[in-house]
Amino acid sequence: MMALLYFFVWAAVWAWVVQGRGAWNLILANLAGAACGFIVAMTFSVVCSSLFPSFVPPSPAGLASSVLQVITTIGVLAGVWMWLVRRPEPENPLARQLFAGICGLAAGVTTLMFFALNFH
């Protein structure tokens, strides 16, 4: 039952992102939708497994925390990247992608270091 709920959340977020894609082409919208849906579904799964532990088989200690930390790091990296790519400066698309990629990578590493220093 939880697996069906997990896949429903994944598909719903995926469809929501693709419908609101704006000027993005369909391939990029589907890639972003799949990634966003996966992140939201994994977070949903971790939250539901902590709220309803009897429905989910026991997992190794710390697995949920590790999964949530990695997904949060990936979400920060992708979110900063997508936020900076949509800005109008710099005007050259390659320079904008490089700038957004470097800033996204820095934000992702910073988030991962925050988790590593505070929770392990």
Biopython code that builds the backbone (N, CA, C, O; Angstrom):
import numpy as np
from Bio.PDB.StructureBuilder import StructureBuilder

atoms = [
    (1, "MET", "N", (0.808, -1.188, 0.000)),
    (1, "MET", "CA", (0.000, 0.000, 0.000)),
    (1, "MET", "C", (0.861, 1.266, 0.000)),
    (1, "MET", "O", (0.579, 2.223, -0.721)),
    (2, "MET", "N", (1.909, 1.253, 0.816)),
    (2, "MET", "CA", (2.792, 2.422, 0.875)),
    (2, "MET", "C", (3.518, 2.613, -0.456)),
    (2, "MET", "O", (3.783, 3.745, -0.862)),
    (3, "ALA", "N", (3.840, 1.515, -1.132)),
    (3, "ALA", "CA", (4.513, 1.625, -2.426)),
    (3, "ALA", "C", (3.602, 2.291, -3.459)),
    (3, "ALA", "O", (4.059, 3.112, -4.255)),
    (4, "LEU", "N", (2.323, 1.941, -3.446)),
    (4, "LEU", "CA", (1.377, 2.581, -4.361)),
    (4, "LEU", "C", (1.230, 4.068, -4.056)),
    (4, "LEU", "O", (1.148, 4.888, -4.971)),
    (5, "LEU", "N", (1.198, 4.409, -2.789)),
    (5, "LEU", "CA", (1.111, 5.810, -2.398)),
    (5, "LEU", "C", (2.364, 6.565, -2.817)),
    (5, "LEU", "O", (2.291, 7.708, -3.267)),
    (6, "TYR", "N", (3.517, 5.914, -2.666)),
    (6, "TYR", "CA", (4.791, 6.503, -3.079)),
    (6, "TYR", "C", (4.780, 6.806, -4.579)),
    (6, "TYR", "O", (5.136, 7.910, -4.992)),
    (7, "PHE", "N", (4.378, 5.845, -5.382)),
    (7, "PHE", "CA", (4.358, 6.051, -6.833)),
    (7, "PHE", "C", (3.283, 7.057, -7.258)),
    (7, "PHE", "O", (3.457, 7.763, -8.251)),
    (8, "PHE", "N", (2.181, 7.127, -6.520)),
    (8, "PHE", "CA", (1.162, 8.130, -6.816)),
    (8, "PHE", "C", (1.709, 9.539, -6.579)),
    (8, "PHE", "O", (1.497, 10.433, -7.398)),
    (9, "VAL", "N", (2.409, 9.735, -5.467)),
    (9, "VAL", "CA", (2.995, 11.046, -5.176)),
    (9, "VAL", "C", (4.019, 11.401, -6.246)),
    (9, "VAL", "O", (4.050, 12.535, -6.725)),
    (10, "TRP", "N", (4.860, 10.433, -6.626)),
    (10, "TRP", "CA", (5.872, 10.671, -7.650)),
    (10, "TRP", "C", (5.211, 11.101, -8.970)),
    (10, "TRP", "O", (5.626, 12.081, -9.589)),
    (11, "ALA", "N", (4.195, 10.366, -9.385)),
    (11, "ALA", "CA", (3.526, 10.672, -10.653)),
    (11, "ALA", "C", (2.787, 12.007, -10.587)),
    (11, "ALA", "O", (2.779, 12.752, -11.567)),
    (12, "ALA", "N", (2.175, 12.319, -9.463)),
    (12, "ALA", "CA", (1.437, 13.574, -9.335)),
    (12, "ALA", "C", (2.376, 14.777, -9.425)),
    (12, "ALA", "O", (2.069, 15.755, -10.106)),
    (13, "VAL", "N", (3.503, 14.710, -8.748)),
    (13, "VAL", "CA", (4.461, 15.816, -8.813)),
    (13, "VAL", "C", (5.048, 15.913, -10.210)),
    (13, "VAL", "O", (5.212, 17.014, -10.736)),
    (14, "TRP", "N", (5.365, 14.785, -10.811)),
    (14, "TRP", "CA", (5.907, 14.764, -12.172)),
    (14, "TRP", "C", (4.943, 15.464, -13.132)),
    (14, "TRP", "O", (5.348, 16.329, -13.908)),
    (15, "ALA", "N", (3.669, 15.085, -13.073)),
    (15, "ALA", "CA", (2.674, 15.687, -13.964)),
    (15, "ALA", "C", (2.505, 17.178, -13.679)),
    (15, "ALA", "O", (2.336, 17.969, -14.606)),
    (16, "TRP", "N", (2.548, 17.561, -12.421)),
    (16, "TRP", "CA", (2.407, 18.971, -12.054)),
    (16, "TRP", "C", (3.547, 19.815, -12.624)),
    (16, "TRP", "O", (3.324, 20.919, -13.120)),
    (17, "VAL", "N", (4.775, 19.282, -12.548)),
    (17, "VAL", "CA", (5.931, 20.012, -13.081)),
    (17, "VAL", "C", (5.844, 20.108, -14.604)),
    (17, "VAL", "O", (6.136, 21.162, -15.168)),
    (18, "VAL", "N", (5.453, 19.039, -15.270)),
    (18, "VAL", "CA", (5.366, 19.056, -16.735)),
    (18, "VAL", "C", (4.255, 20.002, -17.206)),
    (18, "VAL", "O", (4.411, 20.685, -18.218)),
    (19, "GLN", "N", (3.150, 20.044, -16.485)),
    (19, "GLN", "CA", (2.065, 20.953, -16.873)),
    (19, "GLN", "C", (2.468, 22.416, -16.715)),
    (19, "GLN", "O", (2.050, 23.258, -17.510)),
    (20, "GLY", "N", (3.254, 22.723, -15.726)),
    (20, "GLY", "CA", (3.654, 24.105, -15.492)),
    (20, "GLY", "C", (5.030, 24.422, -16.033)),
    (20, "GLY", "O", (5.746, 25.241, -15.456)),
    (21, "ARG", "N", (5.412, 23.796, -17.123)),
    (21, "ARG", "CA", (6.774, 23.916, -17.633)),
    (21, "ARG", "C", (7.093, 25.265, -18.242)),
    (21, "ARG", "O", (8.268, 25.614, -18.357)),
    (22, "GLY", "N", (6.112, 26.020, -18.628)),
    (22, "GLY", "CA", (6.358, 27.343, -19.210)),
    (22, "GLY", "C", (7.076, 27.240, -20.540)),
    (22, "GLY", "O", (6.586, 26.586, -21.461)),
    (23, "ALA", "N", (8.242, 27.883, -20.653)),
    (23, "ALA", "CA", (8.974, 27.931, -21.918)),
    (23, "ALA", "C", (9.925, 26.749, -22.095)),
    (23, "ALA", "O", (10.592, 26.656, -23.126)),
    (24, "TRP", "N", (10.004, 25.858, -21.132)),
    (24, "TRP", "CA", (10.901, 24.708, -21.253)),
    (24, "TRP", "C", (10.366, 23.734, -22.302)),
    (24, "TRP", "O", (9.158, 23.629, -22.515)),
    (25, "ASN", "N", (11.285, 23.031, -22.944)),
    (25, "ASN", "CA", (10.810, 22.017, -23.874)),
    (25, "ASN", "C", (10.369, 20.777, -23.088)),
    (25, "ASN", "O", (10.611, 20.675, -21.885)),
    (26, "LEU", "N", (9.734, 19.860, -23.767)),
    (26, "LEU", "CA", (9.113, 18.723, -23.101)),
    (26, "LEU", "C", (10.134, 17.771, -22.483)),
    (26, "LEU", "O", (9.865, 17.185, -21.434)),
    (27, "ILE", "N", (11.282, 17.608, -23.100)),
    (27, "ILE", "CA", (12.299, 16.694, -22.562)),
    (27, "ILE", "C", (12.849, 17.223, -21.247)),
    (27, "ILE", "O", (12.933, 16.476, -20.272)),
    (28, "LEU", "N", (13.222, 18.489, -21.201)),
    (28, "LEU", "CA", (13.732, 19.068, -19.947)),
    (28, "LEU", "C", (12.661, 19.079, -18.870)),
    (28, "LEU", "O", (12.956, 18.841, -17.698)),
    (29, "ALA", "N", (11.429, 19.352, -19.252)),
    (29, "ALA", "CA", (10.343, 19.346, -18.271)),
    (29, "ALA", "C", (10.134, 17.954, -17.688)),
    (29, "ALA", "O", (9.882, 17.818, -16.491)),
    (30, "ASN", "N", (10.235, 16.916, -18.521)),
    (30, "ASN", "CA", (10.095, 15.548, -18.018)),
    (30, "ASN", "C", (11.263, 15.154, -17.120)),
    (30, "ASN", "O", (11.060, 14.482, -16.110)),
    (31, "LEU", "N", (12.468, 15.558, -17.468)),
    (31, "LEU", "CA", (13.616, 15.269, -16.595)),
    (31, "LEU", "C", (13.471, 15.965, -15.252)),
    (31, "LEU", "O", (13.694, 15.359, -14.204)),
    (32, "ALA", "N", (13.098, 17.237, -15.284)),
    (32, "ALA", "CA", (12.895, 17.976, -14.037)),
    (32, "ALA", "C", (11.735, 17.385, -13.240)),
    (32, "ALA", "O", (11.815, 17.277, -12.017)),
    (33, "GLY", "N", (10.670, 17.008, -13.919)),
    (33, "GLY", "CA", (9.525, 16.410, -13.243)),
    (33, "GLY", "C", (9.860, 15.084, -12.590)),
    (33, "GLY", "O", (9.425, 14.810, -11.472)),
    (34, "ALA", "N", (10.630, 14.261, -13.281)),
    (34, "ALA", "CA", (11.031, 12.974, -12.708)),
    (34, "ALA", "C", (11.905, 13.173, -11.475)),
    (34, "ALA", "O", (11.719, 12.504, -10.458)),
    (35, "ALA", "N", (12.855, 14.092, -11.569)),
    (35, "ALA", "CA", (13.750, 14.339, -10.434)),
    (35, "ALA", "C", (12.988, 14.940, -9.259)),
    (35, "ALA", "O", (13.158, 14.501, -8.121)),
    (36, "CYS", "N", (12.152, 15.937, -9.525)),
    (36, "CYS", "CA", (11.376, 16.566, -8.450)),
    (36, "CYS", "C", (10.396, 15.574, -7.831)),
    (36, "CYS", "O", (10.238, 15.529, -6.611)),
    (37, "GLY", "N", (9.750, 14.793, -8.659)),
    (37, "GLY", "CA", (8.823, 13.792, -8.145)),
    (37, "GLY", "C", (9.509, 12.768, -7.279)),
    (37, "GLY", "O", (8.963, 12.349, -6.258)),
    (38, "PHE", "N", (10.713, 12.352, -7.676)),
    (38, "PHE", "CA", (11.472, 11.391, -6.882)),
    (38, "PHE", "C", (11.834, 11.980, -5.526)),
    (38, "PHE", "O", (11.714, 11.307, -4.502)),
    (39, "ILE", "N", (12.277, 13.234, -5.515)),
    (39, "ILE", "CA", (12.672, 13.877, -4.267)),
    (39, "ILE", "C", (11.469, 14.023, -3.333)),
    (39, "ILE", "O", (11.562, 13.721, -2.143)),
    (40, "VAL", "N", (10.351, 14.483, -3.869)),
    (40, "VAL", "CA", (9.159, 14.660, -3.044)),
    (40, "VAL", "C", (8.637, 13.308, -2.558)),
    (40, "VAL", "O", (8.231, 13.186, -1.402)),
    (41, "ALA", "N", (8.642, 12.306, -3.411)),
    (41, "ALA", "CA", (8.153, 10.983, -3.018)),
    (41, "ALA", "C", (9.041, 10.354, -1.946)),
    (41, "ALA", "O", (8.534, 9.723, -1.019)),
    (42, "MET", "N", (10.347, 10.515, -2.060)),
    (42, "MET", "CA", (11.243, 9.973, -1.029)),
    (42, "MET", "C", (11.035, 10.690, 0.299)),
    (42, "MET", "O", (11.010, 10.048, 1.349)),
    (43, "THR", "N", (10.886, 12.000, 0.266)),
    (43, "THR", "CA", (10.623, 12.751, 1.492)),
    (43, "THR", "C", (9.287, 12.330, 2.089)),
    (43, "THR", "O", (9.177, 12.142, 3.301)),
    (44, "PHE", "N", (8.286, 12.183, 1.253)),
    (44, "PHE", "CA", (6.976, 11.718, 1.693)),
    (44, "PHE", "C", (7.080, 10.331, 2.324)),
    (44, "PHE", "O", (6.452, 10.065, 3.348)),
    (45, "SER", "N", (7.861, 9.460, 1.722)),
    (45, "SER", "CA", (8.041, 8.112, 2.243)),
    (45, "SER", "C", (8.700, 8.128, 3.614)),
    (45, "SER", "O", (8.293, 7.387, 4.509)),
    (46, "VAL", "N", (9.718, 8.969, 3.785)),
    (46, "VAL", "CA", (10.403, 9.045, 5.073)),
    (46, "VAL", "C", (9.462, 9.584, 6.145)),
    (46, "VAL", "O", (9.435, 9.074, 7.265)),
    (47, "VAL", "N", (8.696, 10.608, 5.805)),
    (47, "VAL", "CA", (7.759, 11.187, 6.772)),
    (47, "VAL", "C", (6.676, 10.174, 7.136)),
    (47, "VAL", "O", (6.352, 10.011, 8.312)),
    (48, "CYS", "N", (6.118, 9.495, 6.142)),
    (48, "CYS", "CA", (5.067, 8.503, 6.418)),
    (48, "CYS", "C", (5.595, 7.323, 7.209)),
    (48, "CYS", "O", (4.883, 6.789, 8.060)),
    (49, "SER", "N", (6.816, 6.906, 6.953)),
    (49, "SER", "CA", (7.363, 5.775, 7.711)),
    (49, "SER", "C", (7.622, 6.152, 9.164)),
    (49, "SER", "O", (7.594, 5.286, 10.038)),
    (50, "SER", "N", (7.876, 7.441, 9.437)),
    (50, "SER", "CA", (8.041, 7.839, 10.831)),
    (50, "SER", "C", (6.686, 8.053, 11.510)),
    (50, "SER", "O", (6.561, 7.838, 12.716)),
    (51, "LEU", "N", (5.671, 8.473, 10.748)),
    (51, "LEU", "CA", (4.338, 8.661, 11.333)),
    (51, "LEU", "C", (3.593, 7.347, 11.518)),
    (51, "LEU", "O", (2.873, 7.178, 12.502)),
    (52, "PHE", "N", (3.756, 6.420, 10.590)),
    (52, "PHE", "CA", (3.061, 5.136, 10.624)),
    (52, "PHE", "C", (4.072, 3.998, 10.560)),
    (52, "PHE", "O", (4.190, 3.352, 9.519)),
    (53, "PRO", "N", (4.800, 3.733, 11.635)),
    (53, "PRO", "CA", (5.868, 2.731, 11.573)),
    (53, "PRO", "C", (5.375, 1.299, 11.433)),
    (53, "PRO", "O", (6.137, 0.438, 10.995)),
    (54, "SER", "N", (4.126, 1.014, 11.788)),
    (54, "SER", "CA", (3.644, -0.354, 11.693)),
    (54, "SER", "C", (3.392, -0.782, 10.253)),
    (54, "SER", "O", (3.358, -1.979, 9.967)),
    (55, "PHE", "N", (3.213, 0.184, 9.328)),
    (55, "PHE", "CA", (2.945, -0.155, 7.940)),
    (55, "PHE", "C", (4.214, -0.384, 7.134)),
    (55, "PHE", "O", (4.149, -0.923, 6.029)),
    (56, "VAL", "N", (5.341, 0.003, 7.649)),
    (56, "VAL", "CA", (6.592, -0.073, 6.911)),
    (56, "VAL", "C", (7.521, -1.049, 7.615)),
    (56, "VAL", "O", (7.701, -0.955, 8.829)),
    (57, "PRO", "N", (8.119, -1.987, 6.878)),
    (57, "PRO", "CA", (9.056, -2.903, 7.536)),
    (57, "PRO", "C", (10.250, -2.133, 8.091)),
    (57, "PRO", "O", (10.619, -1.091, 7.549)),
    (58, "PRO", "N", (10.856, -2.633, 9.161)),
    (58, "PRO", "CA", (11.972, -1.904, 9.762)),
    (58, "PRO", "C", (13.160, -1.795, 8.808)),
    (58, "PRO", "O", (13.462, -2.726, 8.062)),
    (59, "SER", "N", (13.822, -0.650, 8.845)),
    (59, "SER", "CA", (14.988, -0.416, 8.003)),
    (59, "SER", "C", (16.212, -0.284, 8.887)),
    (59, "SER", "O", (16.083, -0.066, 10.092)),
    (60, "PRO", "N", (17.397, -0.412, 8.311)),
    (60, "PRO", "CA", (18.607, -0.254, 9.113)),
    (60, "PRO", "C", (18.658, 1.112, 9.788)),
    (60, "PRO", "O", (18.100, 2.087, 9.284)),
    (61, "ALA", "N", (19.318, 1.169, 10.909)),
    (61, "ALA", "CA", (19.393, 2.418, 11.671)),
    (61, "ALA", "C", (20.068, 3.511, 10.856)),
    (61, "ALA", "O", (21.119, 3.289, 10.255)),
    (62, "GLY", "N", (19.472, 4.665, 10.841)),
    (62, "GLY", "CA", (20.059, 5.811, 10.156)),
    (62, "GLY", "C", (19.803, 5.874, 8.667)),
    (62, "GLY", "O", (20.218, 6.837, 8.022)),
    (63, "LEU", "N", (19.134, 4.885, 8.094)),
    (63, "LEU", "CA", (18.909, 4.885, 6.649)),
    (63, "LEU", "C", (18.000, 6.041, 6.237)),
    (63, "LEU", "O", (18.280, 6.733, 5.258)),
    (64, "ALA", "N", (16.927, 6.249, 6.972)),
    (64, "ALA", "CA", (16.005, 7.328, 6.622)),
    (64, "ALA", "C", (16.693, 8.681, 6.717)),
    (64, "ALA", "O", (16.491, 9.543, 5.861)),
    (65, "SER", "N", (17.487, 8.869, 7.731)),
    (65, "SER", "CA", (18.206, 10.135, 7.882)),
    (65, "SER", "C", (19.191, 10.350, 6.745)),
    (65, "SER", "O", (19.292, 11.454, 6.210)),
    (66, "SER", "N", (19.911, 9.315, 6.375)),
    (66, "SER", "CA", (20.887, 9.432, 5.289)),
    (66, "SER", "C", (20.202, 9.722, 3.955)),
    (66, "SER", "O", (20.669, 10.561, 3.185)),
    (67, "VAL", "N", (19.107, 9.035, 3.685)),
    (67, "VAL", "CA", (18.372, 9.257, 2.440)),
    (67, "VAL", "C", (17.846, 10.679, 2.386)),
    (67, "VAL", "O", (17.947, 11.339, 1.352)),
    (68, "LEU", "N", (17.285, 11.159, 3.488)),
    (68, "LEU", "CA", (16.751, 12.510, 3.527)),
    (68, "LEU", "C", (17.857, 13.552, 3.344)),
    (68, "LEU", "O", (17.640, 14.572, 2.691)),
    (69, "GLN", "N", (19.029, 13.308, 3.908)),
    (69, "GLN", "CA", (20.137, 14.242, 3.759)),
    (69, "GLN", "C", (20.632, 14.299, 2.321)),
    (69, "GLN", "O", (20.898, 15.382, 1.800)),
    (70, "VAL", "N", (20.754, 13.159, 1.685)),
    (70, "VAL", "CA", (21.216, 13.129, 0.295)),
    (70, "VAL", "C", (20.185, 13.777, -0.632)),
    (70, "VAL", "O", (20.550, 14.531, -1.534)),
    (71, "ILE", "N", (18.922, 13.492, -0.416)),
    (71, "ILE", "CA", (17.877, 14.073, -1.259)),
    (71, "ILE", "C", (17.792, 15.578, -1.062)),
    (71, "ILE", "O", (17.591, 16.319, -2.024)),
    (72, "THR", "N", (17.943, 16.034, 0.172)),
    (72, "THR", "CA", (17.941, 17.476, 0.426)),
    (72, "THR", "C", (19.114, 18.144, -0.273)),
    (72, "THR", "O", (18.964, 19.224, -0.845)),
    (73, "THR", "N", (20.272, 17.514, -0.231)),
    (73, "THR", "CA", (21.449, 18.060, -0.909)),
    (73, "THR", "C", (21.228, 18.150, -2.411)),
    (73, "THR", "O", (21.560, 19.166, -3.023)),
    (74, "ILE", "N", (20.679, 17.113, -3.011)),
    (74, "ILE", "CA", (20.394, 17.123, -4.449)),
    (74, "ILE", "C", (19.346, 18.184, -4.774)),
    (74, "ILE", "O", (19.450, 18.872, -5.790)),
    (75, "GLY", "N", (18.341, 18.316, -3.916)),
    (75, "GLY", "CA", (17.315, 19.333, -4.134)),
    (75, "GLY", "C", (17.867, 20.746, -4.078)),
    (75, "GLY", "O", (17.475, 21.600, -4.873)),
    (76, "VAL", "N", (18.777, 20.996, -3.144)),
    (76, "VAL", "CA", (19.389, 22.322, -3.056)),
    (76, "VAL", "C", (20.228, 22.592, -4.297)),
    (76, "VAL", "O", (20.153, 23.678, -4.873)),
    (77, "LEU", "N", (21.020, 21.622, -4.710)),
    (77, "LEU", "CA", (21.855, 21.781, -5.900)),
    (77, "LEU", "C", (20.991, 22.099, -7.119)),
    (77, "LEU", "O", (21.266, 23.052, -7.848)),
    (78, "ALA", "N", (19.955, 21.306, -7.335)),
    (78, "ALA", "CA", (19.100, 21.517, -8.507)),
    (78, "ALA", "C", (18.295, 22.807, -8.391)),
    (78, "ALA", "O", (18.104, 23.507, -9.384)),
    (79, "GLY", "N", (17.826, 23.123, -7.201)),
    (79, "GLY", "CA", (17.039, 24.333, -7.027)),
    (79, "GLY", "C", (17.831, 25.602, -7.277)),
    (79, "GLY", "O", (17.345, 26.515, -7.945)),
    (80, "VAL", "N", (19.045, 25.669, -6.748)),
    (80, "VAL", "CA", (19.883, 26.846, -6.974)),
    (80, "VAL", "C", (20.255, 26.940, -8.445)),
    (80, "VAL", "O", (20.255, 28.027, -9.022)),
    (81, "TRP", "N", (20.568, 25.814, -9.046)),
    (81, "TRP", "CA", (20.917, 25.804, -10.465)),
    (81, "TRP", "C", (19.758, 26.349, -11.305)),
    (81, "TRP", "O", (19.944, 27.245, -12.127)),
    (82, "MET", "N", (18.566, 25.799, -11.088)),
    (82, "MET", "CA", (17.410, 26.225, -11.883)),
    (82, "MET", "C", (17.055, 27.689, -11.623)),
    (82, "MET", "O", (16.630, 28.396, -12.537)),
    (83, "TRP", "N", (17.227, 28.147, -10.376)),
    (83, "TRP", "CA", (16.932, 29.534, -10.044)),
    (83, "TRP", "C", (17.877, 30.485, -10.772)),
    (83, "TRP", "O", (17.449, 31.514, -11.295)),
    (84, "LEU", "N", (19.170, 30.135, -10.803)),
    (84, "LEU", "CA", (20.144, 31.020, -11.430)),
    (84, "LEU", "C", (20.121, 30.939, -12.959)),
    (84, "LEU", "O", (20.478, 31.911, -13.624)),
    (85, "VAL", "N", (19.720, 29.827, -13.518)),
    (85, "VAL", "CA", (19.643, 29.705, -14.976)),
    (85, "VAL", "C", (18.541, 30.608, -15.526)),
    (85, "VAL", "O", (18.661, 31.100, -16.648)),
    (86, "ARG", "N", (17.492, 30.830, -14.778)),
    (86, "ARG", "CA", (16.370, 31.639, -15.253)),
    (86, "ARG", "C", (16.638, 33.141, -15.175)),
    (86, "ARG", "O", (15.864, 33.940, -15.702)),
    (87, "ARG", "N", (17.723, 33.520, -14.525)),
    (87, "ARG", "CA", (18.053, 34.952, -14.432)),
    (87, "ARG", "C", (18.529, 35.456, -15.795)),
    (87, "ARG", "O", (19.066, 34.676, -16.581)),
    (88, "PRO", "N", (18.345, 36.741, -16.088)),
    (88, "PRO", "CA", (18.739, 37.268, -17.395)),
    (88, "PRO", "C", (20.236, 37.539, -17.534)),
    (88, "PRO", "O", (20.709, 37.769, -18.647)),
    (89, "GLU", "N", (20.978, 37.519, -16.463)),
    (89, "GLU", "CA", (22.415, 37.815, -16.539)),
    (89, "GLU", "C", (23.211, 36.596, -16.117)),
    (89, "GLU", "O", (22.773, 35.903, -15.199)),
    (90, "PRO", "N", (24.309, 36.294, -16.700)),
    (90, "PRO", "CA", (24.894, 36.854, -17.916)),
    (90, "PRO", "C", (24.081, 36.445, -19.142)),
    (90, "PRO", "O", (23.340, 35.462, -19.118)),
    (91, "GLU", "N", (24.237, 37.213, -20.201)),
    (91, "GLU", "CA", (23.406, 36.999, -21.386)),
    (91, "GLU", "C", (23.789, 35.763, -22.185)),
    (91, "GLU", "O", (22.927, 35.149, -22.816)),
    (92, "ASN", "N", (25.052, 35.388, -22.172)),
    (92, "ASN", "CA", (25.485, 34.197, -22.897)),
    (92, "ASN", "C", (24.934, 32.958, -22.179)),
    (92, "ASN", "O", (25.172, 32.794, -20.983)),
    (93, "PRO", "N", (24.200, 32.079, -22.886)),
    (93, "PRO", "CA", (23.599, 30.913, -22.229)),
    (93, "PRO", "C", (24.633, 29.964, -21.623)),
    (93, "PRO", "O", (24.389, 29.384, -20.565)),
    (94, "LEU", "N", (25.784, 29.798, -22.277)),
    (94, "LEU", "CA", (26.810, 28.910, -21.735)),
    (94, "LEU", "C", (27.380, 29.479, -20.440)),
    (94, "LEU", "O", (27.578, 28.744, -19.473)),
    (95, "ALA", "N", (27.642, 30.772, -20.419)),
    (95, "ALA", "CA", (28.157, 31.402, -19.202)),
    (95, "ALA", "C", (27.124, 31.326, -18.083)),
    (95, "ALA", "O", (27.480, 31.131, -16.921)),
    (96, "ARG", "N", (25.847, 31.478, -18.427)),
    (96, "ARG", "CA", (24.788, 31.392, -17.421)),
    (96, "ARG", "C", (24.702, 29.984, -16.844)),
    (96, "ARG", "O", (24.529, 29.817, -15.637)),
    (97, "GLN", "N", (24.824, 28.964, -17.703)),
    (97, "GLN", "CA", (24.796, 27.574, -17.227)),
    (97, "GLN", "C", (26.003, 27.272, -16.336)),
    (97, "GLN", "O", (25.870, 26.632, -15.293)),
    (98, "LEU", "N", (27.171, 27.736, -16.754)),
    (98, "LEU", "CA", (28.371, 27.498, -15.937)),
    (98, "LEU", "C", (28.258, 28.182, -14.583)),
    (98, "LEU", "O", (28.566, 27.578, -13.556)),
    (99, "PHE", "N", (27.819, 29.436, -14.572)),
    (99, "PHE", "CA", (27.648, 30.165, -13.325)),
    (99, "PHE", "C", (26.630, 29.470, -12.420)),
    (99, "PHE", "O", (26.861, 29.309, -11.222)),
    (100, "ALA", "N", (25.502, 29.059, -13.003)),
    (100, "ALA", "CA", (24.465, 28.381, -12.224)),
    (100, "ALA", "C", (24.960, 27.032, -11.713)),
    (100, "ALA", "O", (24.657, 26.651, -10.582)),
    (101, "GLY", "N", (25.710, 26.314, -12.526)),
    (101, "GLY", "CA", (26.243, 25.025, -12.098)),
    (101, "GLY", "C", (27.233, 25.156, -10.956)),
    (101, "GLY", "O", (27.203, 24.366, -10.012)),
    (102, "ILE", "N", (28.098, 26.135, -11.034)),
    (102, "ILE", "CA", (29.084, 26.337, -9.966)),
    (102, "ILE", "C", (28.388, 26.749, -8.669)),
    (102, "ILE", "O", (28.713, 26.239, -7.596)),
    (103, "CYS", "N", (27.439, 27.666, -8.769)),
    (103, "CYS", "CA", (26.710, 28.100, -7.570)),
    (103, "CYS", "C", (25.857, 26.963, -6.994)),
    (103, "CYS", "O", (25.782, 26.811, -5.775)),
    (104, "GLY", "N", (25.218, 26.170, -7.847)),
    (104, "GLY", "CA", (24.439, 25.028, -7.383)),
    (104, "GLY", "C", (25.307, 23.988, -6.707)),
    (104, "GLY", "O", (24.929, 23.433, -5.676)),
    (105, "LEU", "N", (26.471, 23.719, -7.282)),
    (105, "LEU", "CA", (27.398, 22.774, -6.673)),
    (105, "LEU", "C", (27.882, 23.281, -5.320)),
    (105, "LEU", "O", (27.983, 22.510, -4.366)),
    (106, "ALA", "N", (28.179, 24.569, -5.235)),
    (106, "ALA", "CA", (28.615, 25.142, -3.957)),
    (106, "ALA", "C", (27.509, 25.043, -2.909)),
    (106, "ALA", "O", (27.778, 24.727, -1.750)),
    (107, "ALA", "N", (26.264, 25.311, -3.313)),
    (107, "ALA", "CA", (25.146, 25.211, -2.368)),
    (107, "ALA", "C", (24.925, 23.762, -1.928)),
    (107, "ALA", "O", (24.659, 23.504, -0.754)),
    (108, "GLY", "N", (25.034, 22.816, -2.867)),
    (108, "GLY", "CA", (24.873, 21.406, -2.516)),
    (108, "GLY", "C", (25.956, 20.912, -1.578)),
    (108, "GLY", "O", (25.665, 20.194, -0.622)),
    (109, "VAL", "N", (27.199, 21.286, -1.835)),
    (109, "VAL", "CA", (28.306, 20.874, -0.963)),
    (109, "VAL", "C", (28.152, 21.516, 0.417)),
    (109, "VAL", "O", (28.420, 20.877, 1.435)),
    (110, "THR", "N", (27.724, 22.771, 0.450)),
    (110, "THR", "CA", (27.508, 23.437, 1.732)),
    (110, "THR", "C", (26.417, 22.737, 2.540)),
    (110, "THR", "O", (26.561, 22.553, 3.748)),
    (111, "THR", "N", (25.332, 22.347, 1.880)),
    (111, "THR", "CA", (24.263, 21.633, 2.569)),
    (111, "THR", "C", (24.750, 20.289, 3.078)),
    (111, "THR", "O", (24.456, 19.916, 4.214)),
    (112, "LEU", "N", (25.490, 19.555, 2.256)),
    (112, "LEU", "CA", (26.009, 18.261, 2.672)),
    (112, "LEU", "C", (26.977, 18.411, 3.843)),
    (112, "LEU", "O", (26.962, 17.596, 4.765)),
    (113, "MET", "N", (27.811, 19.435, 3.815)),
    (113, "MET", "CA", (28.750, 19.673, 4.922)),
    (113, "MET", "C", (27.988, 20.040, 6.202)),
    (113, "MET", "O", (28.375, 19.628, 7.296)),
    (114, "PHE", "N", (26.914, 20.808, 6.065)),
    (114, "PHE", "CA", (26.092, 21.147, 7.229)),
    (114, "PHE", "C", (25.549, 19.878, 7.874)),
    (114, "PHE", "O", (25.626, 19.721, 9.093)),
    (115, "PHE", "N", (24.998, 18.968, 7.063)),
    (115, "PHE", "CA", (24.488, 17.725, 7.608)),
    (115, "PHE", "C", (25.604, 16.873, 8.198)),
    (115, "PHE", "O", (25.439, 16.287, 9.268)),
    (116, "ALA", "N", (26.735, 16.801, 7.512)),
    (116, "ALA", "CA", (27.828, 15.964, 7.992)),
    (116, "ALA", "C", (28.370, 16.465, 9.323)),
    (116, "ALA", "O", (28.688, 15.661, 10.199)),
    (117, "LEU", "N", (28.477, 17.758, 9.485)),
    (117, "LEU", "CA", (29.032, 18.315, 10.716)),
    (117, "LEU", "C", (28.024, 18.294, 11.876)),
    (117, "LEU", "O", (28.429, 18.190, 13.034)),
    (118, "ASN", "N", (26.743, 18.388, 11.587)),
    (118, "ASN", "CA", (25.750, 18.483, 12.656)),
    (118, "ASN", "C", (25.079, 17.166, 13.028)),
    (118, "ASN", "O", (24.610, 17.023, 14.157)),
    (119, "PHE", "N", (25.022, 16.213, 12.124)),
    (119, "PHE", "CA", (24.241, 15.013, 12.402)),
    (119, "PHE", "C", (25.022, 13.705, 12.367)),
    (119, "PHE", "O", (24.420, 12.641, 12.506)),
    (120, "HIS", "N", (26.328, 13.745, 12.189)),
    (120, "HIS", "CA", (27.097, 12.484, 12.201)),
    (120, "HIS", "C", (28.223, 12.560, 13.175)),
    (120, "HIS", "O", (28.977, 11.599, 13.323)),
]
sb = StructureBuilder()
sb.init_structure("model")
sb.init_model(0)
sb.init_chain("A")
sb.init_seg("    ")
for serial, (resi, resn, name, xyz) in enumerate(atoms, 1):
    if name == "N":
        sb.init_residue(resn, " ", resi, " ")
    sb.init_atom(name, np.array(xyz, "f"), 0.0, 1.0, " ", f" {name:<3s}", serial, name[0])
structure = sb.get_structure()
